[in-house]
Amino acid sequence: MMSNPIPSRETALSLLKMYNKSESLIKHALAVEGVMRYMARKYGEDEAVWGVVGLIHDLDYEQFPDQHCKKTEEILKENNWPDDLIRAVVSHGWGICTDVKPESTMEKVLFAIDELTGLVATSALVRPTKSVMDMKAKSVKKKWKDKRFAAGVDRTIIQKGADMLGVELGDLITDTIMGMRDVAEDIGLKGDA
């Protein structure tokens, strides 16, 4: 049985923009895509595949927040996406809105960095430079401890993801920053650095 072809970045981006108009959600998708591509290079995996998974992971969030991940699964099936990519997207909601546990490295990375990109972005915006270009993991870890800062970011998910990957939190933060630097201009975090 032949699996469906991997959709192009253009296909994924136009699908994302069909269901999402919010600039912040699109920037989040671009940030996650950037980190996923960076991590794919680090793990010696297919950057294009990891990138489209990152780009599309919150496809349904703006229009169907109460059906998060479930609606994305439907939409991606209708659009003939490969089953393993659909599974990866759905698994990022494990323990929150799905019972699909991240198993592959790609799934674990997506699970770990999804919330973390939000914390890194928020941390960057309060810096004098408003940039990820000059940011270090240490400054994010300082913000991590302040539960009122970026209160919507679920730190337990990030920690669980780091544990699943068998990496130190500081290293995961550094990798996330590096991935976001690759797309800093597109996500508005190039700043004055």
Secondary structure as GFF3:
##gff-version 3
##sequence-region A 1 193
A	DSSP	alpha_helix	9	19	.	.	.	ID=ss1
A	DSSP	alpha_helix	23	43	.	.	.	ID=ss2
A	DSSP	alpha_helix	47	56	.	.	.	ID=ss3
A	DSSP	three_ten_helix	65	67	.	.	.	ID=ss4
A	DSSP	alpha_helix	70	78	.	.	.	ID=ss5
A	DSSP	alpha_helix	83	91	.	.	.	ID=ss6
A	DSSP	alpha_helix	105	125	.	.	.	ID=ss7
A	DSSP	alpha_helix	137	145	.	.	.	ID=ss8
A	DSSP	alpha_helix	155	165	.	.	.	ID=ss9
A	DSSP	alpha_helix	169	181	.	.	.	ID=ss10
###
